[in-house]
Amino acid sequence: ESPQLIAPFPKFLELYLTLLCFLLPDFNYNTDGYEGDTAEDRKSQDGSETMPFIDESPTMSPHLCAQGQDGEAVSPTPPEGGDTEKGLEMKKLVLSGFLASEEIYINQLEALLLPMKPLKATATTSKPVLTMEQIDTIFFMIQDIFEIHKEFYDALSPNIQQWDEKVTVGHLFQKLASQLGVYKAFVDNYKMAVETAEKCSQANSQFQKISEVRYFMTYDDSINNYLMFVFAALLYKPIDRVTRSTLVLHDLLKHTPKDHPDFPLLQDALRISQNFLSSINEEIDPRRTAVTTPKGEVRQLVKDGFLVEVSEGTRKLRHVFLFTDLLLCAKMKKTAVGKHQQYECKWYIPLADLSFQTLDDSDSLPHVQTLPEHEIEEMKIKISIIKSDIQKEKKAQKGQSRNVDRLRKKMNEQESCLLLHSPTIPFRIHNKHGKSYLFLLSSDYERSEWRESIQKLQKKDLQACVLSSVELQVLTGSCFKLRTVHNIPVTSNKDDEESPGLYGFLHVIVHKATGFKESANLYCTLEVDSFGYFVSKAKTRVFRDTTEPQWNEEFEIELEGSQCLRILCYEKCYDKTKLNKDDNEIVDKIMGKGQVQLDPQTVQSKNWHMDVIEMNGIKVEFSMKFTSRDLSLKRTPSKKQSGVFGVKISVVTKRERSKVPYIVRQCIEEVEKRGIDEVGIYRISGVATDIQALKAAFDANTKDILMMLSDMDINAIAGTLKLYFRELPEPLLTDRLYPAFMEGIALSDPAAKENCMMHLLRSLPDPNLITFLTLLEHLKRVAEKEPVNKMSLHNLATVFGPTLLRPSESESSKAHITLASDIWSHDVMAQVQVLLYYLQHPPISFAELKKNTLYFSTDV
């Protein structure tokens, strides 16, 4: 069949569409993630033929693009050894596929440019279709982008045709990445271009025929399928292309040896592309064409993701889809093996009927089942142990994967359970009838994204819609093909080649922020991903009444397989009437938010890496550097024995003529005086520069140390105490007794365990024992305030256990400590359990402990 136009067009427009129709049949739609529907798929409920849906949007949401599809890692693993030849062949295949898609992209850009010249020609006539200003806005930067990619294509093509192992292409990708500024200008103008095109379509019937009227043609006579293309879809192509180019760079790095000249160039290109994508995530509004409504309107998917819904007091994992006119909550149906997966709609709300109003005084949050904090931590420990076991199995096995599959299944169950039970931040929505729906999220960043996306759509003139059962079935059926988030973010859904993320400590200095139009009370929070979800890790001071806050605060953030750092900038709310009574409800206004990928190659250098996150016109400057877990956990004796940090506790107490080091006594006293009610005390990071200042003051025995303590942020004081124990040249519970503690905690008989654990305490040197008992009673007093400070005995054991027990470096090497990524090893789990045992034990008196004797002796 020949292409059929739906309405008569002026001659130049007719020529444009005719040329476009000749162009389009050559497009390989599979490159864009389209798979042709079968004749059976095209049948509607009543048996009639329906027009197939063509997904012309990116195959993944730009909000996920810096990680790659389905959580693709930011640091691909290059081939090693004998895989080099195979890797180079794979590299050629990747490049060939990319070159083919690059040709398609250039054709698409040409198709987008085709109407520009005739439109410009009419602009100078008495009856212009569009003004020159409108044309320049709609087609802004398209010509420049076309020329960049044409040059890139012309340079890349000969290299692939004459392929061998000496061919280098990294410089071409590096140059392409360096020209992303053109794309930045395009993205900045994209919203204006789309809005201008929409306005012009409404005001001018001739332009409407270009931008909105669909035209059809056959692209494959054998299956007689039809294609639909609209102007807006073409206009989205440049945004889509950067995402795809980044994914290709991932694949190229996977198959490029580290010693190949291309490797550093491709790595640099990937870094530039990732930073670019992170910077524009807040500025673009990715949409995907979904289904055509009975009225002929196009319903588009704007955002989707997995959220935890509270239904009848029970947590349920849902896949939520935000369309241009409604929010749909679905769950995946259980299907037989080999059958296509399908979604089942649980409910939907038209956006015209959706509101975020707060609850009345008579309302309250429904009761939500919540796991105790220690059970959440135990899940993390189990997950990490299973990860370690999987790695051991892979090394030990020879072609047999049954055990690995079993362990993966077990890990999937644990991770899914963790994702279900860890979120606590409420996100409530209501329909016009007053019915409310409650989701729980782990991150205020995520909640803000959903709220902003919905509110942005609600600014348009939306009409309430009621879907018939057939319409709802069709829409729900389309969700499987439309979704941008394909799997829940668990490790078992990732490829083996993907980076496990970073394990260790990220040092971040938040310098300053600029771009505020009015003075405000401003602060920042820092979030990192861990075990598939984001958690808040640090918070700056509130900088009062300013447009240019200069915090210059340093934080030490523990990373547990992290790949991304988020920064949120808030305006502090001091109006008590606006405070929400719900737990975890953050009432401070988010002024901006942004994120940056934690590229191991960038952050693992010894030097600070400076970066800027742009968010809604606001720029936040920060620096970061990373210390791996194996390096950060080394106990290094201080060369300067006159101080207290890195000096044996017996030396310090003897010098001070005290039973407990002065630093321990003063920090405990200050925390109990004004920090015992602080939420997350000992868990929330203190400002690193404050901690270092206190460390220097204690080491120098400064006279005004008490004045410093009274003025210092309480989290910095808590951090100083933790640092003191962490930097002891040997653990407080000693290297000598460490193996016995590990054996004692593993005993099953309560009486035997009691005997052994008390005997081990008795075996400690007096300064160590008295200091430990002092700290123990302090931590118990902190835990008594758990309803206020959210720090249970188990939380405190998790924070302090490894610090008080982890052996020094020499002992660690004897014990053959596993990989740095094995953060929650069997040893760490046992270290937590040892401290928890003593914390849960009735009060232990030094005098009574020394008086009592064991029924039997235990050699240690």
N, C-alpha and C positions, 0 to 999 in steps of 0.2 A: 504494500500500500504506500501511496505517496503521502507526505506530510499534509495535514489538513489544518488550515487556519480557521479560527472560529469566527472572526469578524473581518470585514474589509479594512485594509490598512493603506495609508499613503504609500506612494511608490517606494520611497527610500526605506521605509520601515519594512515593507514587504520584501525588498531586496535583502535587508538585514536578517530577517527571519529565515529567508530561503538559504542564505549563506550559512546561518547557524545550524539549520537542519542538516546541511551537507557535512558540517563539522561534527555534530553530535553522534551520528551513527558509529563513528570510529572510536568513540570513548569506551574504554574498558571499565565498566561500572564495578566490576569485582575489585578493582583497585580502591574504590571508595567504600568497600564493605557491603556492596549490594549483591545479593544472590537472587537470581530470577525466581519468581514464584511459579509453581506448577499450575497447570490448568485447574487442578483440584483446589489449590489454595485460593484461586481467584473466584471461586464460587461463594456467593453470599448465602445467608441462612435460607432464603427462599429459592435457592438454586440458580439465581440469575448471575450473569457475569459481572464482576466489579472491576474497576480500574485498579491495577496493582499499585502498592505504595513503593515509591522509589526513595530510599534514604540517601539524600544528597548532602547530609551534614557530615562533620568529622566522625570517625568511628570511635572517638573518645572525647570526653569532656575536657576542655582546656583547663578546668580546675584540677584535673588529675594529671595533666600532661607532663609536668616536671618529673613525675615518677614513672611515667610510661603506662601503657595499657595494662590493666589488671595489676597495678602496683609494680611495674617494671623498675628495676633498681637503677640508681644513678651511677653506679660504678661497675660496668660490665667486666667480666673476667676474660682476658685475652687467651688465645690458645697457647699451649705450652708443648715443648718437646716435639713428639712425633705428630702432633695434631696440626703443626704449622702448615704443611702442604694442603691438608684438608680445609684448614681455616682460610687460606688464600683463595681456594676454589669457592668456598662459601661466600667470601668477600666479593668475588666477581659476580656471583649470582645475586647478592644483595644489591650491588651497584647496577647490574643490568635491569633488575626490577625497578629500581629507583629512577633510572634513566627513562624507562618506558613511562612511568607515572609523571616524570618531569615533562615529557613531551605532551602528555595529556593536559597537564597544568598550563603549559604555554598556550595550548589550543584554547583552553578555557579563558585565559586572560585575553587572547585575541578575540574570542567571542564577546567578551565583556566590552572590549574597545570598539568593536564594529559599529555600534550605533553612535559613537561619540562624534565622529567627523560629520555625518549628515545632520546630527543635532546641532553641532556648531554652525553648520552652513545655514540652517534655518534661523539661528539666533540673530542673525544680522538682517533678516527679512522683516516685512511688516507683520507677518503672522508666525512668530517664533513658537516652537513647541516648548522649549525651555530657555531661560535666560543664560547668559554665559556664566554668571555666578553659580546658578544651580547646576550647570553641567560640570563646572570645576569642582564643586562640592561632591557630587555623586561619583565622579570618576577620578577623585583625588588620588594621586600616586600610582594609579594602575599602570600608566605608561612606564614609569620608573621601575616598578616591580617586574613588568614584562621584559624590559631591557636587561635587568640584572640576571634573570633566569635564562634568557636567551643566550647571553654571554656564557653563563655557567654550563648550560647544555652543550653549546658548541665546543667548549673546552674539555668537558668530561667525555663526550662521545668517542673521540679518537683513542683515548686511553683505554676504554673498554674493548674497542675493536682490536687493539694491538696489545692485549693483556698478557703480562707475565709477572713474576714475583718482584721485578724491579720497578714496576709502574707505581708512581705515587699520585695520590689524588687528595691528600690531606690539605694541601695548600688551597685547593679549589673550595673545599668545604669551609676552611678557615676564612677565606675571603667572603664567601656567601654569608657566613655568620656575622662577619664584621659590618655587613651592609644592612643589618637588621634595624638600624635606625630608620630606614625607609618604611619598614613595617610598623615601627612604633608610631610614625606620623600617620600611617594608614589607619591603625587601630584607634588613635586619638580622634580621628575624623570619622570612624566607621559609624558610630551612632548617629552623627549628624547626616552622613550620607544616606543611611537607611530612612531616617526621619524625613529628609528632603525628598527622597524618592517616593515615600508614602504620601506626603503632602502634594507633590506634583501629580501623582496618580489620581488623587481625589479631585484636583483642580483642573486637570487636563486629560481629556478622554484619549487623545492620541498617545500620550506617554503611558497612560494606564494600560494600553494594549501591549506595550513592551514589558512593563514591569509586573503585571498581574495576570494577564490572559494566558492560559495554558495552550500549548500547541503540541500535537502528538505526531509521532512517526514510528514506523516499525524499525527496530534495530536488529532483529533476528527473525527472519521469515520462518525458520524451522519451528520456533515456539510461539510465533505470532504475539510477542509481548509489545506493550506500548510503554513509551517513556514520557515523563512529564518534566519540564524544566521551567523554572521561573527566574526572573531577573535577580531577585533577592538571594537565591541560592548561589548564583554566580558571584555576587558581591561578597559572599561569605568565604569564597575559595582561598584568598590570601591568608586569612586567619587559620583556616584548616591546614594550609600547607606548612606553616612553621611547626605545628604539632607533629605532622608526619615526618618532616625533616629531622626533628629531634629523635624520633623513634628509630629512624634509619641510622643515625649516628651511633645509637646504642648498639645496633646490630653490627655495624662496621667495626666498632671497638672490640666486640666479642670475638671477631674473627681476624683481628690484626695483632700479630705478635708485638710484645712490648718493645722489642729492639728494632722494629720496622720504623723507618723515618716518618711514616704516616701517623703513628700512634700518638705522639705528643700534640700533633696538629689537630687530629680528630678530637682528642681530649679537650683541647682548648676551644674548638668549635662547639662541642657539647656543653661545656661550661657556659659559654656566651649565650647559647640557645636556651639553656635551662634558666639562667638568670633573667633573660628576656621574657620567657613564658611566665615565670613567677611574678614579674613586674606588671604584666598585663592581665593577670588572672582577675584582678579587681575591676578592670575597666571594660572587659568585653562581656557581652550577653549572649552566650552560645545558645542557639535554638536549633531544634530539629523538626522538620516537617513530620507530622504524624498522620492524621486521617482527615479527610474532608467531611465536614458536617453536612447534614441535609440542606442547610441554607447556603452551601457552597463556600463557607468560610474554612480557612485552614487552621486546624488546631496543632500547635507545635509543642514539643517537649523542651522545656527550659532547663530543668535540673532533676536529677534523681539520685537516690542513695539509700543505704540501709540505715534504718532508725529503730530504736527500741520503743514500742508502744506499750503503755500500761492499759490493759484491758481486763476489767473486773478484778483489779488488784494484782494481776499477773503480768509479768514482763513477756512480751512477744516481739520477735524480730520481724520487722516489716520492710518491704521495699516501697519507698514513697516516690511518686512521680508528680512533678509540678509541670502542668501544661499552661499554655497561655491564658486559659480561662477557668481551670479547675485544678484541685489537688486530689490525687487518687492514691489511696493506701491499699497495697496488695500484699499477698503472701504467695510464695511459690507452692504450686500444687505438687503433691506426691504423685509421681508417674512411674509406670513400669519401665524396666530397663529397655533401652532402644527407642522409647517414645520421646517425642519432643516435649521439652519442659514448657509449662504454661503457668500463668499467674491467675490467681483468683482475687477478684476485687472484694475488699472488706468494707470499704465505704469511700465516698467521694464528697467534696464540698465545692460548689461553684465559687470562684474567687470573689464574685460580687456579693456572696453571702458569708464570706469568711471574715472573722475579726479576731483581734488579740486582746480584747478588753480584759482587765484584771478581774479577779473574783470578787463578789460582794462579801461583806463581813460574814454573812450567813454561810457562804461556801467555804470549802477547804479542799486541800489536795486529797485525793483518794488515798487510802492506805496502800502503800507499795511494799512488796516483799523486798527486803534489803539484806544482802549477805553481810555478816560481820567483816570488818576490814581484814582480820587475820585470815579469813577464808579466801579472800581475794588475793592476798599475798601468797598463800599456800598454792593457789592455782598457778600463779606466775612461776613459783619454784618448780612445780611439777612440769610445766611446759618447758622450762629451761633444761630440766633433767632429761626429758624425752628428747629434746633437740640434741643434747649431748650423746644420748644413746643411739640416735639415728646416725650421727657422724661416726661413732665407733663401729656400728654395723656396716656402714658403707665401706669403711677401711678394711674390715675383717672379711666381709663376704666376697665370694667369687661367683658373680653372676646370679646369685639368689637374692630375690627382693621381697620374699614373703614376710620376713621379720620387719623390714623397713616399712612395708605397706601397713602392717599391723600397728607399728609405732606411729605412723602418719595419721592413721585413723584415730588412734588414741589422743594424739596431739590436737587433731581437728576438734574432737569433742571438748577437750579442755579449753581451747582457744575460743570456741563458739560460746561456751558457758561464760567465759571471762567477758567477752564482748557484750553478752546479754545482761550481766549483773554489775558491770563496772560503772556505766553512766549514771549520773545523779542530778544533772542540771535540767530543770523542768522546762519544757517548751509546749505551751498550751495554745490550742486554737479552738474557735467556737463557730458554730453555724448560726443561721438566723433564728432558728428555733430554740436557741439557748443550750443545745447539747455541746459538750466540750470533749475534746480529745487531747490526751496527754502523751507526749513523747519525753523520753529521758535521753539527754546527750552528755557526752563526756567533756565537751569543749564549748566555751562561750563563743569562740570564733565560728564554730559550726552552726550554733544557734543563730548567730547574727547573720550568717550567710543565707539561711533559710528565710528568716524574717525579711531581710532586705530584698531578696528575690521576689517574694510574694508581694511586698508593698510596692515594688517597682511596677509590677504588672497591674496592680490595683489602681494605679494612677491613670490608666487608660479607661476609656468609656466601656466598661464591661457590662454585659447583660447576663442576668441569671439564666442558667440553662438547666433543663431537666432531661436526663438521658433515658431513652427507652431501654428496655432490657437488651434488645438487639444492638443498639448503639453502644451500650456499656460493654457488651460482650466483645464487640469489634475493637473498641478502644483498649480494653484489658488485653485482648489477644495481640494487639500491636506493641504492647509494652516490652515483650520479650525481644523483639527486633530493635526497638528504639533505645533500650537502656544503654547508658554509658558506663554504669558501674556493674560489672558482670559477676563479681564474687565478693563475699564478705572478706574484709581485710585480715585474713589469717595466714600464717606462715605456710600451712599445708596447701594453700592455693597458689603459692609462688613457685617459679621454676628454680631448679637447683642452682642454675648459673647466677641467679640474682644475688645482689649484695645482702648480707644479713643485717646491714646497718652498722652503726657505730656503738661500741660498748666502751664506756670510760667516762671521762669528765670533759664537758665543754665549758670553756671559760668565755664568758660574754661580757663585754663592756658596752653598756648603753650610754652613748655619748650625749646626744641632744636630738631635739626635734624642731623642725621649722615648718612654716606654711600655715600656721593658725591665724585666722582672721581676727579673732577676738581673744582677750585675756581670759584664762580659765585656770582651774586647779587640775593639773595634768599628771598622769602617771602611766607607766607601761607594765604589762605582764608578758611573760615569756612562756610559750608552750612548746613541748616536743612530743613526737609520737613515740609510743611504747606499747608493744603487744597489740598493735592494730588500731589503737585509738590515741587521741591526744590528751595530755594532762598539763595543767598549769604548774610550772616549776619555780618561778621567781617573779618578784614584783618590785619595781623601783619605789622610791619615796614619792610622795605627792609634791609637785613643784607648784607653789601657790601663785595665783594671779599673774600669769605670764603668757606671752605668745611664743616665746622661745625657751622652753625648759632645757636646762643643761644639767643632766643628772650625773654623767661621768661615773656611773656605778658599775662595779664588776661583780659578776655572779659565777659560781661554780655549779653547773647543772649536771647531774648524773644521767648518762644516756644508757638506755637498755634496748639496743637494736634500733636506734633512731635514725631517720633519714631526712627529717625536716624540722626547721625552727620557725615558729610563728611569733610575731610580735603584735600585740594589741595595744592601742593607745586609748586611754579613757579620760573622761572628765569626771572628777570626783563629785559625788552628790552628798552635800551636807544637810540637805533639807529632810528632817526626820519624818515629815508627813508623806514623803514619797517612798519611804522604805517599804518593801514588800514583806509580808509576814511569812512567805513560803521559805523553807530551807533552800539554800543554794541559789536563790534568786539574786542575780547581780543587777542592781538598779543604776549603777553608774553608766553614763552614756559613752558608747564606743565612738570615738572620733575618727578612727581609722584602723585598718588591720592589713597585714601583709605577711608573706612567708618567703623563706629562702631554703633551697635544697642544701643539705649537709653533704657536699661532695667530699669524700675521703681524701682525694688528691689535693684539694684546696685547704681544708682545715687541719690536716695532719702535719703541716710544716711547723717548725719550731717558732716561727715568727707569727705575729698577730696578723690576721687577714681582715682588712677593713671593708665594710659593705654599707649599702644604703637600701632601705626598703621604702618604696613610694606607695602611699595609701591615701586615696581621695584628696590629692593635692598636698598631703603632709609627707615630709621626708624624715625618716628616723635613721640617724647614723649610729652604727655600732661596729664593734670589732670582735673577732672570736678566734680562738685557737683550741685545739683538741689534744687531750692527753689520753692515750689508750689505757685500758684498765690495768694491764700488766705493769705499765710504768707508774701509773698513779698510785698503785697499792704498795710500792716498794717502801720498806721502812729503812730510812737512811739515817744513821747516827750523826748528830751534829758535831762538826769539828770544833765548835766553840762550846766548851763545857761549862762556861760561866752562865749560860742561859738556862731555859727550862724546856724549850721545844727540842726534841731529838736527843734529850739527855735522860739517862736511866732514872727511874722514879726514886730509887734508893739514894742516888747521888743528890737529887734535888731536895728530898726530905731531910737528909743529913745536913746539907748546907743550910737549909731554912730552920733546922731544929724543930720540925713539925711532923705530925703523923700523916697528914694529908697535904699534898702540894698546895701552895697559896692560890695558884691559878684555878685549881679545881674548886676550892672553897669559895672564892670570890664569884666565879661564874655561876655556881649553883645558887649562891645567895641572891644574886641579881635576878636570875631567872625566876626564883620563887617569889621575889619581891614584886616584879611587874611583868613577868612573862608566862606565868602558869596558866593564864586564861587565853593566851594567844593561840589562835587557830593554827594548827600545824607546827607548833613549836618543836624544834629539832628536826622537822622534816622539810620545812621551807628554807631555801637557801638564804643566807645572809649576804650582804654586800661584801665581795671579796676584798676590796680595798680597806674596808673597816676592819675585817678580820685580820688582814696583814698588819694594820696599824696596831691592833691590840696585841698581836703576836710579838711585834717589835717592842712594844711597851713592857710586856711581861718579861721578855728576854733581857731587856736592859734594866729591869726593876725600877721603872720610872716612878718618881714620887707621886705624880698626879694620876696614877692609874685608877684610883677610885673615882676621881672626877670624870675620867674618860668613860668608865663603865656606866656611870649614871647618865651620861649624855648619849651613849651609843644605842643604836637600834638593837632591840632584844634578840632578833634573829642572828645578828652578827656575834653577839655574846655566846649564844647557843652554838653557833658555827665554830667559834674559837675553842670551846670546850671539846667539841668533836675532833677538831684538828689536832689538839694537844694529844688526845689518845691515839689518833691515827699516826702521828709522827713519833710516837715512842719507839726507841730502837728495838725493843721487843714488846710483844703485847702485854697488857696489864695482867692477864692470866698466864703469862710466861710460855716460852717455846717448850721448855722442858715438860710441862704438864699437858701440853696441847693434845698429844695422842691419847692420854688417859681421859681427858674431857670428852673426846670424840667417842671413846669406848663406853664411858659411863652413861652418857645420854642415850646410848643405843640399848641399854639394859631394859629388859621387859618387866622384871620383878620389881615392884615399887620399893620394897624394903631394901633390896640390894642396891637399887639406884640411889636411894636416900643415903645409905651408908657410904657409897662410893663418892657421890657428889659433895657431901659434907667433908669427907676425908680430903678430897682434892682442895677444897677451900682452905682447910687447916694446913695443907702443905705449901700454901703460898707464902712468900716472904711477907713480914708484917706490913711494910709500907703498901705493898700491892693489895693485901687483904683489906686493910682499913680503908684504903681509897675506894676499893671495889664496893665494900659494904656501904660507904657514904653515898656513892653514886647510886647504888641499888635503892636505898631508902628515898633518895631524891626522885628517881624515876617513878617509884610507886606513888609519891605525892602528886607528880605530874599526871599520872594515869587516873588518879581520883577525880580529876577535873575533865575526864574524857567527854562528858556531855557538852562541855563548852569548847575545849581545845581540840576535840576529835582525835586525840592521841591515846590509843589503847595500850595495854601492856605489850600486846603483840607488835603494834606499830613501833614502839620504843625498842623492843628486842630486835626488830628488823633493822633499825637505824644503828643501834650500838653493838649488836652481837658481833658482826665481822670486825668492827673497829677494835673491840676489846680482846678478840681471840685470834684474829688472822696472824699466822706465823710470820716471822721476819723472813727476809729474802733467802737466806741460807737454808732455812727449814722448808721454805716453799719449794726450792729446787730439789731438795731431797724427796719431797712428797710428789714430785712430778705434777705440778699444778697444770690443769688442762688449758685449752685455748682461752684467750681473753674474752671471746664472745660467750663462753660458758659462764656467764655472770652468776647464775644461781646454781652453782654446782652442789653436789651432795655435801661437801664440806661447809659451804655457806649456809645451807639449810640446817645443818647440825649446829653451826655457830649461833644461829638465831634461837634454836631450841634450847641450847645451854643457858643463854641469858634469860629466856622466857621461864625456864624451870626455876631459876633463883628468884625472878620477879614474882612468880606465882606462889612461892614458898612463904610460909609464915615468917615474921621478922627473925633475922639471924643476928645474934649478939656476938661480938668479937670475944668477950670474956667467956660466954657459955660455950662457944665453939672450941676455944682453947682448953676448957675444962673437960669436956666430954671426950670419951675414948670410944673407938670402934669395937664392935663385937669381934671383928676379925680385921686383920691387917691387909692392906692392899699395896703391893709394890708399885711404885710409879717411876 
